């Protein structure tokens, strides 16, 4: 049976137009209002261990990471940058603190961009002319990465603590030094661990410049807390069109950061949704184990690249409605599951067969979409709902 996916060709709505910015290229990835919001992460390996670092970059690439940052705290790390930048499949940004000489090493090594932290590089301002010259010669953008934990001591003395005003003043001061040398290939971040301070700082920065902004809640914490803090803060900013690239900082493997970042963008329709499980929270009316069902369906469809909404619902109260709205769904009850495909009941199966039937149907839809060329055209937002 051929399934009419009935997908709209128009893009899904977003909450706000992107703030207009300058555009720049981080290797092959465009950053700015004319390009999609990109997702970044950072390796946790010793950069000088080239194989381990490239292995982690490969994992990040497979998880959907657009740009990766590597730390460069020693000469051995600086020496490894050329090989890493050459072999990585995604653009590599070198992250430099303390030693200006590594900024030049990273540019020479062919890194796609360099992140500098003016608060942590002694006499940084004296080096701006040379850095701008080297970066211009190599076409390397610079991220001015201001961080509450390492604010320029002059501004810390002036404001007493890393307020939004202090973070913004630091960033704009450094950007102005580059601008004096006619260098504008800059993106800026003003990170703070407190989402309220961070959001305010980015709002102020967005009003005062047109550089692309890299969003981050720094030291956001372990996975659960960090995910919530980053989601809330990024959501508040992205909902106003502020933010051109994001990094979710978690005390967790970097692949987890990428997954969260992608989910945030998908939730705001800033990136096409792929697999979306719509499952109910369950309640006293549930006639199946919704948690188990949702988990099994999620695990069975993990890695599916097609945009598909799957509804997994626990009873007949909202089940048929949600299942009908999804690309694929099940409304459960009385030990059975009614399987919906694009609003139509295609079969009723015993509870024990619900998961395998949903997975089979999802695979069939994926195959049909691939054959019809719908995926290549980038059209379609299938949805699976579990109730
Ligand atoms: S769909 Fe049914 S089981 Fe699930 S939360 Fe709603 S009423 Fe409860």
Boltz pocket constraint, residues with backbone or C-beta under 6 A from the ligand:
constraints:
  - pocket:
      binder: B
      contacts: [[A, 280], [A, 281], [A, 282], [A, 283], [A, 284], [A, 285], [A, 286], [A, 287], [A, 313], [A, 314], [A, 315], [A, 316], [A, 317], [A, 318], [A, 319], [A, 387]]
      max_distance: 6.0
